[in-house]
Amino acid sequence: MPEAAAPGHSRREAAVIYASKFIKDGDVVLVGQGLPVLAALFAKNHHARDCVIMHEYGVVDLDPPRAVELAHPLLAETATYLCDMLDALTSLLSRADCAFLGAAQVDRYGNVNTTTIGDYFRPKVRISGSGGANDIGSIVRKSVIIMDGQERAKFPERVDYNMTPGYFRGSRSDRDRLGLPGKGPEAVVTDVGVYRFAPKTGEMYLSGLQPGATVEEAREKTGWRLKVAKGAAGVKPPTAEETNLLRSLDPRKVYLR
Amino acid sequence: MISPRPREAAKRSEIFRSKVVSVGEAVSTFVKNGNSVAFASSAGRMSIAVAYEIIRQRRKNLMFASAGTGAPCLDLLVGARAVTRAEVSFTMVSCYNIRRAIELNGEARQKGYSFQLEDYSNLAMTLRFAAAAMDIPFIPTRSLRGSDIERLRTFKGKEKLALMKSPFKDRSTVVVLPPCRPDVAVMHAHFADAEGNVVAYGPAGSDGWALKAANHRVVTVEKVVPNEFVRKNKDATFLPGFMVDAVCEAPYGAHPYGLFGFYDLDEQFQREYALQSKTQEGFDAWARKWVLDPKSRDDYLEMVGRDRLKGISTGRLSALA
């Protein structure tokens, strides 16, 4: 994959920093596995000191000095509230402002798959399954999806397995009809671009480009005829200060491998 | 202030029986071939010690259940072909034994080992344990609706879940889930006394519900403590003694996973395991070395290395008792 990064930061770093800006100071954020962990930690140490980060297994308001794996005991050591999963994924989740989730596949209408690639009953690859992702995507007010290494197979017309519904086959109102409490994904941030969803159909479109990326590249790495917002241009690249802060938060390169 | 009557001083009742047994005894008594076994795990209280022992005792045809990251335990038991069915919410990319058993070209499939997995979500499995704990016939959720978790089923078929219209005035349609009542639930915790009172710290995941759902509970602990310790630390009692069947002392019983306030993950060990378990031969060799050959828990810990264990120890809570 071409790494046309602007000097001083990789595209992955730019994506994480951009995504972190979706967290506002004071927000309560449910954070899933992978890059979301780092994006939330960056927000907390940069522009959202008073955001409340929580993980689904019962760790609330954590503030670790460095990035570690999701289940690392260090996270709970820094928390202000510990509870169980039933609490975290119901009463707390329904009061959160947003969630940050990772994805192995996300499709045209924001449906997410991290379960199996290929036929579900004879999968080519077993990935991980839902964990709490389905629950979070179903219930939380809104979600932001972070994907590392966008490519065509990971951005298909339709996911191989609809693990966490977005806007189904192109209708935001399907969520209401089915009784899903959350409003669905707000944005997808990848190493290539920033994508948002059309008001009625919930179709994903390109709204901004990561530094160094082009519309052609975004189209090439998307499995459907990608629509592009008028005036979609490069998003603001991270500053040197931001990049340095991000790197200092992951000194052991748990996420910035 | 009223001080509690010291138990040790008082004459014990005739029916008192210590629940402290070895891990070997606990598994041979409570985990039988064909049983369903739940692993509390979601918050890092995985009893890897019990998973090893199940492999040593060559259990077969087990049904595995967990909510959250029980995946490492499941991966060990699938590698040893002890489990044939699993109702779970999460596996991991690095769980190669599970992947070999369910992927299209997996060698396990070709060699006649049958393993089936039913996908739920973390909340769904937790709710299923809660339904069993409360002894109610089903439990509703707003999760799963419209997803392929709702639509596609493997071995559970119609018993996986159903849709139901609320009988009350909002009339909304929700997913309802059946209870999950394992024959035995297993957890690794910090301390317990001989009566089975379990003292545990840290985030709870779905652990409490999995234990309360099961017909029997086996709890391995870092240290068996006197009853007075529990009375002093009752704010942290996780499960009352009458709900526990067996207590086993197993220091570092969650290794190579962590235990809140005691020790961190052993990342090097985890990496080596993942690398080796990429093939069945590799896993078999790993299991021989780390599970079948060690003569005791101490033997295993010596092999891991006392210095290495010291290196991952955090010690904040281990100093309590």
Interface residues (C-beta under 8 A of the other chain):
Chain A: H55 E56 Y57 G58 V59 E69 A71 H72 P73 L74 A76 E77 A79 L82 C83 D84 M85 L86 L89 T90 T115 G118 D119 Y120 F121 R122 P123 K124 V125 R126 I127 S128 G129 S130 G131 G132 A133 N134 D135 S138 I139 Y161 N162 M163 T164 P165 F168 D174 R175 L178 G179 L180 P181
Chain B: S42 A43 G44 A67 G68 T69 A71 V88 S89 F90 T91 M92 V93 I98 R99 I102 E103 L104 N105 D119 Y120 S121 N122 L123 A124 T126 L127 A130 R142 S143 L144 R145 G146 S147 D148 I149 R151 L152 T154 S172 T173 V174 G202 P203 A204 G205 S206 D207 G208 W209 Y257 G258 L259 F260 G261 F262 Y263 D264 L265 T314 R316
